[in-house]
């Protein structure tokens, strides 16, 4: 098949159809063509990879490159903050590998399992603070504060600095908008303060680990890289906010699946994978740019034209997932979802996100056997890049 054989669908990311139900909108396009063109007002169109196997291939295609930090290119970033804006997320090759290896030991599945009792304590404390019965919004009182509390503990952010980081985390969970850009000077200052605190009093945390690596071999990690790694890891650690909220909403909207989990709580790890596939928060990957003319899915894409993988489409591809649009916590094991991406940029904190979500849902459902949605329902925020809720009102 060539680009002449297929009419490539165009998808306007600002339309209610896409914002209200991206899975359906992308699904219709996916069955017409393996690629689409995404239209964003004020920006150049992006090529979008819609099918699972094409998506996996694109995420490991060395010809598609990340070209730089999205923050560093923003005009609202203060000049003195620019040295700290180029994150590992936007790096490729040996540079990316070097930094990832320094941070990776803190985010292994074994480390997440060891950290589980601390996560359980944080979850229990947050649920203790909920009102005794009645209606409550779980987004600000549970799903949002949990990931920040966990990542601050793991990274080594001093307790006195955590209220400010909670503000920054709320900006991340709300998308990379103006609020986060305005917070950048404080974020950089907070990361520097964390380094100073752990230089004075080392501990068993990521900041202390990175400082030791720098002291042992200063060539492995510069001061700017150290500060950048810390703020990026802390803020990237907010992924579970929307996953937990989406997961609670999905289960309450599918009573049969919720009942299956209540009957067999051991299904929870499997259920988390299915929730990440079915309603994972990241809809699109960071755009990549061909360093030469390339062919993807039989279609020619010119050098420098942006390409994104539509995770929301690939994870609902019926070629890979039978009854792909159905939530099924008992879904048989099969190909892994792409909710945490794939390849060299596979989400560093995936194991921690999985563990947090498992604990959060397990303890929440165990503590409140009569948990149910309120009649007012929920609203999804109009964000083409992230599937997220505005509120999560429930009756305990």
KADA-V949730 format. One record per helix or strand of 3 or more residues. SS is the DSSP state (a for helix, b for strand). FROM is the first residue (numbers start at 1). TO is the last residue. Records with the same first field share a line. If there is no record, write none. Layout:
SS->FROM-TO + FROM-TO
This chain:
b->9-12 + 35-39 + 46-49 + 135-137 + 288-290 + 294-296 + 299-301 + 306-310 + 393-395
a->16-20 + 22-32 + 52-59 + 79-84 + 88-90 + 93-107 + 109-128 + 138-155 + 159-173 + 178-200 + 206-216 + 218-220 + 223-236 + 239-253 + 255-263 + 265-279 + 311-314 + 343-345 + 350-367
